[in-house]
């Protein structure tokens, strides 16, 4: 699961979280249905935005959802998932871009891909994904050649880039690719008038994705000697932050010019969550759940500090300690259960019981990464309806 938009379920609220998971599962299942089980590995958080935008513009009908069977990533629960042309377009775009990513890693000789047999196998996978993505795009009227061309131009631009090269010259191919994908959602939804503003939103989203990826990888790339656009062009973090903030603002304005049937989830992901993504990449985000509240500050979670069984006053007696869990597993049995949970990724993306204590727990993907905004506000629409998220008013 890769991508820059990684919303916290506390910020989304239950309703929007259910919608977001429906699109995530819909993308995963569209990849499996159209391209085989192994293709599901390219499921990513940013790709599902294509599905979200398509549904946000379309007239409501019964064909946008279906009930999917139990899945290990959902704790073996069934769920309502997104389907249709939006999910298929998201799958095609994800495959083509993942194929390009693999080819890029092979060309750089990253990690195991420096070994000839592994590199050969990776090239074959990339070729297969590229062809599958082209077929999937053609099925919904989208020519993936624009994505392939953007990737090919990216390699040449990076080769020629050096100190003094404008950073936006390096990000242009990514901008072009995402602009085309976002604009096509308007065609699928039957709203061709939205194509231009969504192309602008997609262009800025591509710029932001490229920028944040460069910022997050800057130190790692420097240590390994890998190419990084910020280092190569001599762009400072201050300038990168300015460009990122401008992109977030531009996306917000572009979405205002588009017409939606229900913009709530798209607005939260592409306005509020992108702002959080920028803060996270530049190290300026903080989690309001982790600190005690100040006056007017975020609400705290969990028990107060100190001994919960301490006497409450003079003559008070502490309550008896809780008895140990009667169904606790032994060491060997717990290890076997842990192995099963690890193989199905439930400890990453689902809800599960602790292998030994059987206490309910949530996977890493479900844990809070949120600040103090709104704590699960489910009120955002095109004008927020007075939502207090991130301190915004109705001009957001």
C-alpha positions in Angstrom: 0.0 0.0 0.0 1.9 3.0 -1.2 0.8 6.6 -1.8 0.9 10.0 -0.3 -2.8 10.1 0.7 -3.0 7.9 3.8 -6.1 9.1 5.7 -6.6 8.4 9.4 -9.9 6.7 10.2 -10.4 9.1 13.1 -10.4 12.0 10.8 -12.6 10.4 8.2 -15.3 9.3 10.6 -17.2 6.0 10.2 -19.2 7.0 7.1 -16.3 8.3 5.0 -14.0 5.5 6.3 -16.5 2.9 5.0 -16.6 4.7 1.6 -12.8 4.9 1.4 -12.4 1.2 2.2 -15.1 0.4 -0.4 -12.9 2.1 -3.1 -9.7 0.5 -1.8 -11.2 -3.0 -1.8 -12.8 -2.2 -5.2 -9.5 -1.4 -6.7 -7.9 -4.5 -5.3 -10.7 -6.7 -6.6 -10.7 -5.0 -10.0 -7.1 -5.9 -10.3 -7.7 -9.5 -9.4 -10.8 -9.9 -11.7 -9.2 -8.3 -14.8 -5.5 -9.0 -14.4 -5.1 -12.0 -12.0 -4.2 -12.5 -8.3 -0.6 -11.3 -8.5 -1.7 -7.9 -9.9 -3.3 -7.1 -6.6 0.2 -6.3 -5.3 0.0 -2.9 -7.0 -3.1 -1.8 -5.0 -2.2 1.7 -3.7 -3.8 4.5 -1.8 -3.4 7.2 -4.6 -4.8 5.0 -7.3 -8.1 4.7 -5.6 -8.6 8.5 -6.0 -9.5 7.8 -9.6 -12.3 5.6 -8.4 -13.4 8.2 -5.8 -13.5 11.0 -8.3 -15.5 9.0 -10.8 -18.1 8.1 -8.3 -18.2 11.6 -6.8 -19.3 13.0 -10.2 -21.7 10.3 -11.3 -25.4 10.1 -10.8 -26.3 7.6 -8.1 -27.4 4.2 -9.1 -27.4 0.6 -7.7 -24.5 -0.4 -9.9 -21.8 1.4 -8.0 -21.5 -1.2 -5.2 -21.5 -4.9 -4.8 -21.0 -7.2 -1.8 -17.7 -8.9 -1.7 -17.0 -12.1 0.1 -14.8 -12.6 3.2 -11.2 -11.4 2.8 -8.2 -11.9 5.2 -7.4 -8.2 4.9 -10.8 -7.4 6.3 -10.6 -9.9 9.1 -12.5 -12.5 7.0 -15.5 -10.2 6.8 -17.7 -9.4 3.8 -18.0 -5.8 2.7 -19.7 -3.5 0.2 -17.0 -2.5 -2.4 -16.9 -0.1 -5.3 -17.2 -1.5 -8.8 -17.6 -0.2 -12.3 -15.6 1.9 -14.7 -14.0 4.0 -12.0 -12.4 1.0 -10.3 -11.3 -0.4 -13.7 -9.6 2.8 -14.7 -7.9 3.0 -11.3 -6.7 -0.6 -11.8 -5.3 0.2 -15.3 -3.5 3.3 -14.2 -2.0 1.5 -11.2 -0.7 -1.3 -13.3 0.9 0.9 -15.9 2.6 3.2 -13.3 3.7 0.2 -11.2 5.2 -1.4 -14.4 7.1 1.9 -14.9 8.3 1.9 -11.3 9.6 -1.6 -11.6 11.5 -0.8 -14.8 13.0 2.3 -13.1 14.2 0.1 -10.2 15.7 -2.4 -12.6 17.5 0.4 -14.5 18.9 1.7 -11.2 19.9 -1.8 -10.1 18.2 -1.3 -6.7 18.7 -4.0 -4.1 18.1 -7.5 -5.4 17.3 -6.1 -8.8 21.1 -5.7 -9.3 21.2 -9.4 -9.8 20.7 -10.5 -13.4 18.2 -13.3 -12.9 16.0 -11.2 -10.6 16.2 -8.2 -12.9 15.1 -10.4 -15.8 12.1 -11.7 -13.9 11.2 -8.2 -12.9 11.3 -6.9 -16.5 8.9 -9.7 -17.5 6.5 -8.7 -14.7 6.7 -5.1 -15.7 6.0 -6.0 -19.4 3.1 -8.1 -18.4 1.6 -5.3 -16.2 2.1 -2.7 -18.9 0.2 -4.7 -21.4 -2.5 -5.6 -18.9 -2.9 -1.9 -18.0 -3.2 -0.9 -21.6 -5.9 -3.5 -22.1 -7.7 -2.3 -19.0 -7.5 1.3 -20.0 -8.7 0.6 -23.5 -11.8 -1.2 -22.0 -12.9 2.1 -20.4 -11.8 4.4 -23.3 -8.5 5.5 -21.8 -5.3 5.5 -23.8 -2.5 4.6 -21.4 0.1 5.6 -24.0 0.1 9.1 -22.3 1.3 7.4 -19.1 4.0 5.4 -20.9 5.2 8.4 -22.8 5.4 10.4 -19.5 7.5 7.7 -17.9 9.8 7.5 -20.9 10.3 11.3 -21.0 11.0 11.2 -17.2 14.1 9.1 -17.7 15.5 11.5 -20.3 14.7 14.6 -18.2 16.4 13.2 -15.1 19.5 12.3 -17.2 19.9 15.9 -18.3 18.8 17.7 -15.1 21.4 19.4 -13.0 22.0 22.4 -10.7 19.8 25.2 -11.9 17.3 23.0 -13.7 13.8 24.2 -12.6 12.3 21.5 -10.3 9.0 21.8 -12.2 10.8 20.6 -15.4 11.5 17.4 -13.6 7.9 17.0 -12.2 6.2 17.7 -15.6 5.9 14.1 -16.8 4.2 13.0 -13.6 1.9 16.0 -13.8 0.9 15.1 -17.4 0.2 11.5 -16.5 -2.0 12.3 -13.4 -3.8 15.1 -15.3 -4.9 12.6 -18.0 -6.1 10.1 -15.5 -8.1 12.7 -13.4 -9.6 14.2 -16.5 -10.9 10.9 -17.8 -12.9 10.4 -14.7 -15.1 13.2 -16.0 -15.7 11.3 -19.2 -16.6 8.1 -17.4 -19.0 10.0 -15.1 -20.7 11.7 -18.0 -19.6 15.2 -17.0 -17.2 16.3 -19.8 -17.4 19.9 -18.5 -15.4 18.7 -15.5 -12.5 17.5 -17.6 -10.5 20.7 -17.6 -10.7 21.5 -13.8 -10.0 17.9 -12.9 -7.0 17.9 -15.3 -5.7 20.9 -13.4 -6.3 19.1 -10.1 -4.5 16.0 -11.4 -1.6 18.0 -12.7 -1.0 19.6 -9.3 -1.6 16.2 -7.6 1.2 14.7 -9.8 3.5 17.6 -8.9 2.8 17.1 -5.2 3.3 13.4 -5.3 6.7 13.8 -7.0 7.7 16.5 -4.5 6.7 14.6 -1.4 8.4 11.5 -2.7 11.6 13.4 -3.2 11.4 15.0 0.2 10.8 11.7 2.0 13.6 10.0 0.2 16.1 12.8 0.3 18.3 11.5 3.1 18.0 7.8 2.0 19.0 8.7 -1.5 21.9 10.8 -0.3 23.2 7.9 1.8 22.9 5.4 -1.1 24.0 7.7 -3.9 20.6 7.4 -5.7 19.3 10.2 -7.9 17.0 12.7 -6.1 15.3 15.7 -7.9 15.9 18.1 -5.0 19.6 17.2 -4.7 20.2 17.1 -8.5 18.6 20.5 -9.1 19.9 22.1 -6.0 16.3 22.9 -4.7 16.0 23.8 -1.1 13.4 22.3 1.3 12.0 25.8 1.7 11.3 26.1 -2.0 10.0 22.5 -2.1 7.6 23.4 0.7 6.4 26.5 -1.1 5.7 24.5 -4.3 3.9 21.8 -2.2 1.7 24.4 -0.4 0.9 26.1 -3.7 -0.1 22.7 -5.2 -2.5 22.0 -2.3 -4.1 25.4 -2.7 -4.4 25.0 -6.5 -6.1 21.6 -6.1 -8.7 23.1 -3.7 -9.5 25.8 -6.2 -9.7 23.4 -9.2 -12.2 21.2 -7.3 -14.4 24.3 -6.8 -14.8 24.6 -10.5 -16.0 21.0 -11.0 -19.5 19.8 -10.5 -20.1 16.8 -8.2 -23.0 14.7 -7.1 -21.4 14.0 -3.8 -18.0 15.6 -3.2 -17.6 14.8 0.5 -15.0 12.0 0.3 -13.1 13.5 -2.6 -12.9 16.9 -0.8 -11.6 15.4 2.4 -9.0 13.3 0.6 -7.8 16.0 -1.9 -8.0 19.0 0.4 -7.6 18.1 4.0 -5.6 14.9 3.7 -3.2 16.3 1.2 -2.5 19.1 3.6 -1.7 16.5 6.2 0.5 14.6 3.8 2.6 17.7 3.2 2.9 18.3 6.9 4.0 14.7 7.4 6.6 14.8 4.7 8.2 18.0 6.0 8.0 16.8 9.6 5.5 19.4 10.7 2.6 17.1 11.7 1.7 16.0 15.2 -0.8 13.7 16.6 -3.3 15.3 18.9 -4.1 11.9 20.4 -0.7 11.6 21.9 -0.7 14.6 24.1 -2.7 15.7 27.1 -5.2 18.4 26.3 -4.5 22.0 26.9 -7.2 24.6 27.4 -9.3 24.4 24.2 -6.9 21.7 22.9 -7.5 18.2 21.6 -9.3 15.6 23.6 -7.0 13.0 25.3 -7.5 9.3 25.0 -6.9 6.4 27.3 -6.8 6.2 31.1 -5.2 9.0 33.2 -1.6 8.5 34.2 -0.8 6.8 37.5 -1.9 3.7 39.2 -5.6 3.0 38.3 -5.9 0.8 41.5 -4.6 3.4 43.9 -6.9 4.3 46.9 -9.3 7.2 45.9 -9.0 8.9 49.3 -8.5 8.4 53.0 -9.6 4.9 53.9 -10.3 4.0 50.4 -9.5 0.5 49.1 -8.3 -0.3 45.7 -10.5 -2.6 43.5 -9.2 -6.1 42.9 -6.9 -6.6 40.0 -8.4 -8.0 36.8 -8.1 -11.8 36.5 -5.8 -13.1 33.8 -7.5 -14.0 30.5 -8.7 -17.6 30.7 -8.3 -18.3 27.0 -4.7 -17.2 26.7 -2.8 -19.3 24.2 0.5 -21.0 25.0 3.8 -20.0 23.4 3.7 -22.5 20.5 0.0 -22.1 19.7 0.5 -18.3 19.7 3.4 -18.5 17.4 1.4 -20.5 14.9 -1.5 -18.0 15.0 1.0 -15.1 14.6 2.4 -16.8 11.5 -1.1 -17.1 10.0 -1.9 -13.5 10.8 1.4 -12.3 9.2 0.8 -14.3 6.0 -2.7 -12.8 5.5 -1.5 -9.2 6.4 -4.2 -8.8 9.1 -1.6 -7.4 11.4 -1.0 -4.7 8.8 -4.4 -3.8 7.5 -7.1 -5.5 9.5 -8.5 -6.0 13.0 -7.3 -9.1 14.8 -6.9 -10.8 18.2 -3.5 -10.8 19.9 -2.0 -14.3 19.1 -1.3 -15.0 22.7 -3.7 -12.9 24.9 -6.6 -12.8 22.4 -7.1 -9.1 23.1 -8.6 -7.2 20.2 -6.1 -5.1 18.3 -5.9 -3.0 15.1 -3.4 -3.3 12.3 -0.7 -0.7 11.6 -2.8 0.7 8.7 -5.6 1.3 11.1 -3.7 3.2 13.8 -4.1 6.8 14.3 -2.0 9.2 12.3 -4.2 12.2 12.9 -3.8 15.6 14.4 -6.4 17.4 16.5 -8.7 18.3 13.6 -12.4 17.5 14.2 -11.8 14.0 15.6 -13.8 12.1 13.0 -15.8 15.0 11.6 -18.1 13.6 9.0 -19.5 16.9 7.8 -17.3 18.0 4.9 -18.8 18.7 1.5 -17.9 21.2 -1.2 -18.2 24.1 1.3 -17.6 22.1 4.4 -21.0 23.0 5.9 -19.3 24.8 8.7 -16.9 21.9 9.3 -14.1 22.7 11.8 -11.6 20.4 10.1 -8.1 21.9 10.2 -9.7 25.2 11.3 -11.3 25.7 7.9 -14.4 27.6 7.3 -16.8 27.6 4.3 -14.1 28.8 2.0 -12.2 25.5 1.9 
